[in-house]
């Protein structure tokens, strides 16, 4: 790499900027298409950075933009230290970082340490080298069971469905907790650890301010022989963690994983200011906060909050537990309502209790039909509640437009490997990844000069930035107003609950006295005294707080 000046690091003014930041997740292939080929790219992001600066976020987090065949939406990485040629070049990346910093925005990137693409040079070398070779030790290769090795080594299951083992022509099997195109790395191998130290430094040296760590809880595995089965039926994910004592599952959330992140922290702290990191760890709260300790990554995503239904009692319990856990770990709490892996909350929060989301997707969003207006009202209320909480809020691209899930994508256009790998049982995550609408009209609603890699519905134009710009009650202007106020009001990392609230109502005060009241009940309720500075929906004519409405008071 040729020498170049390092972009100015604006976080020098506040090295703890991340503790109560608002971070905007960009899914690069669906944000902006500068070259008109239908696929979002790095220059397309750079061209739209003024939108994010005007929105009022503190940072953007980029989902993978690395070389990839897109077997899993970019999370099958062929080179962790380069840009996919279809998305641009390292020079384009550097220009994006420089412009983001000029606008006062931080940059976070996704690190994908659990696996590589099967096109990664290491994996190609492993296949060519054969059984027993040093190259195969970087991955998890094993002989199969059965008289001729024809059976997988264990009953371990892929998160995407089916066996987590794939056989290669010479008869051995390799482990892939996700798609077969994503072979798992062996994190007990010193070369694997050294390579990711290099990767962290590579991006930090280019001015990156932080890292989101993909599948952070899966790196350390118990690979001692004989490998142990998980039982019949084999379990994966949350079911597996619930069935086995904490820290002892062979694949997930093992205690040894924390040694890796303590090592990473020494690298991140070597920079001035230290680089931040946040773990994607689908584990219970008491285990999640271990990843967020100051000597490890510092933050971890709170998926329990995302998964909690629109219920005041349940949300209060999750918020209280999350704040207590974060405080005990010396971390700040995190909050998220949508991301690239889940049904958008403008649709999800209005599904009737007990609705199975995959079944709803398979029905094309018609069983049951979702009232988009009601879903948007609830989503706006949920967002204003989230933004009032102490800690960091992570927004997903398009939620500032109130985008619902595109549930009726035809099966012939689906790209998510989950659809094929589950034998067309699970529809997958494409519905939240449809490229953004920037304009009312055009071949891709302003996403690019041509079409879009996933089809946009006709109704997208009404949700576009152009349609909402300057419209007082639009969702876009609500986000801008709330984020602007949040910066002025924010102080401290605690809240005090209001004890006397009507059933179905959440109320709390922040440390400097401003308050949030969220009405999750089905009927209007009286407002406490104070000046309403922002509301997710207009108040009732008599001044009461309507159903599915949140306000901030001073």
N, C-alpha and C positions, 0 to 999 in steps of 0.2 A: 504494500500500500504506500503510495507517495505521501510525503509529508504535506500537511495542510493545517491552516490555523484552526484551533478549536473554537467552536461557537461559544459566545459568552454564556455563562451559567447564571441565570437570573435567580436561581434558588439560593444563591449565596446570602441574599437578604433575609431569608427565613429557611434554614435547613430542615425545619419540621413542617414545611408547607403541606406535606401529604397527610398530616394527622386529621385535618378537617377540610380536605380538598374536595372539589367536585371534578370527577374524572369522566371524560366522555369516551366511550368505546367506539372505535372506528373499525368496521369490517372492511378492509381495503378494497376487496373486489366488488363491493356494493355501495361505495360512498361517492366517488366521482371518477368519470372516465374521460381523461384528457385526450386520448388518441383516437377515440371513436370506435374501438374494436369490440365494444360491448362488455368489457371487463374493466372494473375500476383499477386505478393505478396510483402510484406515488405522486405524480404530478397532479392528478385529479384531487388528491388530498390537499396538496399545497395550495391549489387554486381556491379551495374552500375554507382555508384556515381563518379567514376573516369572519366567516359565519360562526365559527366556534368562539373566536375572541369576542364577537358581538353578543353571543349567547351568554357569556359570562362564566364559562368553565375555567378551571385552573390548569387542566392537563388533558391530553388525549392519549389514549392507550390504543396501540395498533395491534389488532389480531395478526397472525402470521402473514408476512409478505415475502417469505423466503422461497427459493426454488422448490417447486412441488408439482406433482402431477394432479393434484386436487383429488386424491382418493378420499380425503377427509377434510375438504374445505381449506386446505393449506396447512393443516396440522400434521401432514406427512411431509417432513422437511428433508430435502435432499442435501442442503448445505445451510448450516445454522449461521453462517457469516457472509451471506450474500443476499441479493434481491432477485426475485424471480424476473427473468428477462421480459416477461409479458407485463410486468408491473413497473419496470424501470431499471435503474442502475443505482449503484452506491452513491454516485454523484447526485442523482435525484434525491436520494435519502438525505444526504448531507444538506442539500438546499432546503428540503422540508424542515429539518431540525433548525437550521439558521433562521428561516422565516418564522417558525413557531416561537422561538426564543425572542425574536424581534417583537412579536405581538404579545409577549408575556406569558406564553403557554409552555408548559413542561411536556416532555415526550416520554411515554412509557412504551416498551415493546414486549411482546410475548416471547417467553423462552419455553421451548418444548423439550424437556430433558428426559422424559420417560422412554421415548422411542425416536427412531429416525424413519425416513422413507426407505422402502426396499431398493430405491435407486441411489441411496447414499453410497459413497465410495467404499465405506467400511463394509456395508452389507454385501455389495458386489464382490469385494475381496473375500469375504467369509464364504460365500457360495462357491467361488472358484477354488478356494484353498481346501475345502473338504473337511470331513469329520476329524476331530482331534487337533485341528490346526489352532495356532495362536489367534488367528483372525476371528475364529468363531467364539473365542472366549469373551469378546466384547459384547456379544449378544447372549441369548439364552437358547442354546441348541441342546437337544437331548435325543437319545434313542427312543423309539416307540415301544409300546408294550405289545403283547401278543407273540405268537410263534415266529412271525416274520417282521416284527416291529411295525405292524400295520395299524395299531391303535395309538391314539394320542398318549403321551407320557402321563397325563393326569386328566381329571375331569374339569379342570379350570375352564371357565366360560369367558368369552369376550364380552365387553360392555355393549358391543354392537350386535350381539347375538351369535349363537353357535360356539363351537370350540375355540379356545384361545390358542390353539396350536395349529400350525400349517406344515405339511410335509413337503420336503424338497426332493428333487429327483434322486439324490444319493441315499435316501431312506430316512435321514434324520428329520426331526421336527424343530421348529422354532416358535418361541412364545410371542404372541401379539395380543395384548389386552384390548386393543381396539381393532382396526381393520387389518386384514392380512398384509396390506401394503405398509403397515407400521410395526416393524419388528421391535420388540422391547430391548433396550440396552441393559447390560449387566453392570449395575452401579457398584459392585464390589471390585471392578477392574480399574486399576490406577489410570490407565489411558483414558477411560471414559471421564473420570473425575477431572483429569488435567485438561481435557478438551473443552469441558464446559467452563472451567476457570478462564480459559482463553476466550471463549465466547462472551462471557460477561465483560471482560476487559475490552474486547473488540468494540462492543456497542457503547460501553461507558466512555471509552476514549473518543467516540464520535459525538459525544454530547448528550447521549440518552440519560434521562434523569431517573428512570426507574424501570422495574421489570415486573411483569405478571407471570407467575410460574405455573405453567400448565400441569395438571394432574400431580400436584406437589406431593400428594400422600402416597404415590405408587412407586417411588424410585427404589427404595430399599425392599428387597424380597428375600424370603427364606428359601435358598436354593440348595440347601444341604440334602444329600441323598440318604434315603429315598425321598423324592418329592412326595408331599402328602396331598391326598385328595381332600376335597371339601365336603364330600358326602353327596347323597342322591336325594333330591335333585341338586346338582351343583349350584352354588350361589355366587353371585357377583355383586359388586356395588354395596349399597346400603344394607341389603339383606345379609350379605356376608359379614359385614362389620358388626351387625347386631347379634349374630349367632356365635361369635368367637370373642374371647376375652380381649379387652382393649390392648393394642400394641403387639398382639401375637398373630394376627392374620398373616398368612404367608405372602400375600401380595400387596396389602393396603395398610397404610398408617402404622407401620412398624416403628418401634422406638428408635431403631438405628438411623431412620431417615433424618433425624434432627442433627446428627453429626455432620451431614452434608451441608445443611443450611448454616450451621455455625461456621463452617469453613467459608461458605459464600459471604457471610457477613464480614469476615476479615477483608475480603476483596472489596466489597461495597463501601466499607468504612475507610478504605485507603484513599478514596476520592474526597475532594473538598468542594462542595459539601458531600456528605455520604449519599450514595445512591439508595433509593427506597426500593422495596419489593413487597408484593402481595401474593399470597398463596391461594391457588385454587385447590382447596382440600375439602372434598365432600365427606366430612366426618362430623360426629357430634360436637356440640359447642365446647364441651370440656376438653376435647382433644384438639379442636381447631385452634384454640388460643395458644397452644404450644408452638405452632408455626409462627405466631405473631409476636413472640417474645423479642425484646430489643436485641438480644444476642443472635437472633435468627433473622427472619424476613421482615418483621415489624408489623405486618398486617396480614389478615386472612379473610377471604370472602365469607360473608355471613349468609349462607344459603337457607338457613332456617327461616330467616326473615322473608326471603323470596317465596318460600314454600308455604307460608302461613296464610290462611284464608282471611277474607275481609270480615274480621270479627274483633271487636274492641278488646274483649278479655284475653284472647289468644295473643293478639299483637302486643298488648301491654306486658304480658308475661315474657314474650320473646325479646322485646326491647329491653326490659329490665335485666333479664338474664344475660343478654349480649353485652350490655354496658358493664355489668358486674364482672363478667369474664374478661373483657378487654382491660378493665382497670386492674384486675388482679395480675394480668400478664404484662402490664406496663405498655400496652398497645392502645391504639384508638379503634373504636368500633367501625365497621363498614356496613353499608346498606346498599342493596341493589334490588330492583324490581324486574328488570329485563336484561337479557344478554343474547348472544348468538346461539345459545343452546336450548332456550326455553320459549314457550308460546308468549308472545308479547302481552304485557299486562293489561293493555286496553281491551284485550279479548279475554284473557285468563281470569281476571278478577270478577268478571260478570257471568262466568259459567255457573250453572246451578250446582249447589253442593253435591258431591258424589259423582259429578261428571268425570269420566275418564278422558283425559286430554287427547290421547292417541285415537280413541274411538271417535272423538269429535273431529279430529283432523281427517280421519279416514272417511267421514261423512261429508267432507268438503265444507265443514262448518255449518251444516244444515240440521244436525241432530245433536243438540238443539240449535235453533236459529239464535243468533246473538244480536241483541239490540245495540247497534254501534254507538248511538247517542248515549245510552245508559252506561255502556262500557267506557266511553270517553270521560263521562262525568266522574265515574269512580276512579279511573286512572289519574285524572287531574288531582282529585282529593288525596289519593295515595302518594303521589309525587310530592305534593306540598307538605304532607305529614313527614315523609322521608327526609326532605331537605331541611326540616326543622330539627332533626335529631342530631345530637353530638356525634362527631366522627366524620368519615368520608362517605360521600354518595357517589356511586358509579352509575352513570347514565349510559343507555345503549342508543346508538345512532337511530334517529327517526322517532324516538319517543317524544322529543320536543315538538314533533308535529302531530302527536296523538295517533300515530299509525297503529291500526289493529293488525292482527295476524292475517296473512294471506293464506287462508285455510283451504281454498279450493284450487290450488295448483294442480293441473293435470298430472297424472302419474308419469306420463311420458317425458315430462321436463324435469323431473326430480333429479338432483345431483347428490344428495346426501347418501353415503354408502349404507346407512341404516336400512333404507328401503329394500335394497337387494339382499343385504346380509341377513336380514330377518325373514327372508322369503315373502316379502310384501305384507308383513304383519304390522310393522311400525312405519309410519309415513316419514318420519324424520323431521329435520329442523329447517328445511328450506323456506318455510313460510315466514320466518322472521328475518331471512337474509335477502329478501327481494330488494334490488337496488332502489335507492332513495329517490323520491320525486322532488325536484327543485323548481320546476315550472309547471304551469297548468297544462300546457300542451307540449307537442314535440314527440319525436319517435321514442324517446325514453324519459319523457318528463324532465328534460334538462340534465339527466344523469350523464349523457354523452351525446355525440353527434349522430350516433347510430342507435341500434337497439340495445337491449340489456340481456345479460347472460341468464337471468331468470325473468319470465314475463311479468310485467307490472299490470295490475288490473286497471280497468278504465277509470274507476273511482279514485285512483291515486292522485289525480290532478287536483282534486278538491282539498287534499291534505298537504299540498306542496308548499315549499317556502314562499313562493311567489303569491299563492292564494292567501297566505296568512300574514305576510309582511305588513306591519302597520295596522292590522285589524285588532282593535282594542281587546276584544274578548277571546281572541284566538289562543290556541294552546301554545304556539310559538311565543306570543307576547307574554303569556302567563309565565313561561319558563324564564324569559329574559327579566321580567319584573321580579320574580322570586329570587333569582340568582343575584341580581343587583342588590336587593335588600339583604340577602343572606350575608353578603360580604360586610355590610354595614352593621348588622345586628350580632354577628357571630362573636362569641366570647366564651371561654371556658369549655369544658368537656363533660358537663354534668347537666342534669335536669331534675326538676322537682315535680312530682305528680300532683295534679289537683284531685283531692280525695272526694269532693262532693260534686259529682257530675251525673247527669242522667244516664240511664242504661243505654249502652251502645255508643257512648261518647268517650273519647280520649282527650284529656287536657293536661298540659304540663307547662311549666315555666323554665326558661333557660337561665343560666347563672346571672345574666345582667338584667333580668326582669321581663323580657318580652315573652309572649306566650303563644302557644299553638293549641287550637281546639279543632278536633276532627269528629264529625258526626257520622258514625258508621251505622246508625239506626235507620229505620225506614220512615221516620217522621221528623218534621222540624222541631228544633229545641231552642230555648232561650239562649242568647249569648251573654257571657259574663261582661262586666263593664270593661271599657277600653276602646281604643281606636283601631279599627280594622285597617291594616296596611296592605294586605293582599288576601284575596279569597279565590278559591278554586272554581267557584260558581257564584252568581249573584245571590245576595241574601233574599229571603222571602220578603214580600211587600210589607209585612208587619215588623221586619227587622230581625226575625228569627233566622237561625242557621238551618238551612235545608238539609235534607237527607243526602248522604254521599257528598259532603262538602267540608272542606278544611279552610280555616282562616288563621292568619297570624295577627296578633294584637299587641299594641304597645300601650 
